[in-house]
């Protein structure tokens, strides 16, 4: 194999003009439909895990002397972690419904073109 030739072709491919702008537009629409749900999920998951951890620290009396408060805070954190995935699914479904028509039409144009 001529690795120099392969390397040169890969570099040339990066700088070549992109003629498949519809595929790029389709990817952007797909990402736009999924982004709000993903951002919410990560944010809610991190915050809920931190709340749960704080509750565990309180319950084990690492930071304070209130075991009951620690149990309550820990349960709130667990509830947050538990409802995170169902909320994500609902938000993802809503985002897909919002952009479904545009994505399907663009995908149909791409498939008919080839």
N, C-alpha and C positions, 0 to 999 in steps of 0.2 A: 504494500500500500504506500502511496505517496502522501505522507502526512502534510507536507507543505501545500499540496494542491487542495486537500480537504480544508485546511486552515484558511487558505486564500479564498475559497468558495464561501466559507462561513462568514468571513469578514465582508466579502462583497454582497452577500445576502442581506446583511444588516443595513448597508447603505443604499441598497436598491430601492426604487420607489415602490410603495405598497399599492397594489392594484386591487386588493380585496378589502376595501374600506367597509363593505357591508358586513363582513365577518367581524371586523373590529367594532362596528356599531352594535352588532348583536351581543358581543361580549360585554360592552359597556352597559347596554340595557339590562343584561342579566345581572351584572354587578350592582347596578342601581336598584334593582328590585330586591336584592338580598342584603344590601348594606345596612339599612336601619335596624333590621332584626338582629344582625350579627353584632352591631355596636351595642345595642341594648342588652343582649345576652351576656357579652363579656363584662360590661359594666355592672349589671345586676349580680352576676355570679361572683365577681371580685368583692363587691360591697357586702353581699350576703355571707361570703366566707369569712371576711374580716369581722363582721358582727358575730358570727358563730364562734370564731376564735376568741373574741373578747369575752363572750359569755362563758366559754370554757375556762378562761383565765380567772374570771370572777368566781366561778363555781369552785375552782380548786384553790381559791384564795391566794393566787399569785399576785394579783393586783387588787387588793381590797379585802374586806371581811364579810361580804354579803353573798352567801351561797344561793339564797333564794333569787336575788337579782340576777346572778349569773345564770341560773337555770332559765329564767324568763328571757333574758337576752339571747341565750343559746337557742331556745325554741324559736324565737323570732328569726334568727339567722337560718335555722333549718327550714323554716317555712319559706323564706326567701329563696333558698336553694331549690326547694321542692317545686315552687311555682315557676321557676325560671324557664324550664323547658316547654311547658304548655304555652306560656306567653310567647316564647320564641316561635313555636309552630304557628300560632295565630297571626303573629306579625309577618312571618314569612309568607303565609297564605294570602294575607292582605296585599303585600307587596307584589306577589306574583299575579294576583288578579288585576292590580292597577296597571301593570305593564304587559299583560298577556296578549292583548290584541296587537300591539306594536311588535312584540317579539315573534309572534306567530306569522304575521305578515312579512316581516323581514326574513325569517327563516324560509318561508315559502318562496320568496323571491330568489334567495340564494340557491335553494334546491332546484328550482325550475331553470335557473341560468346554466347550471352544469349539466 
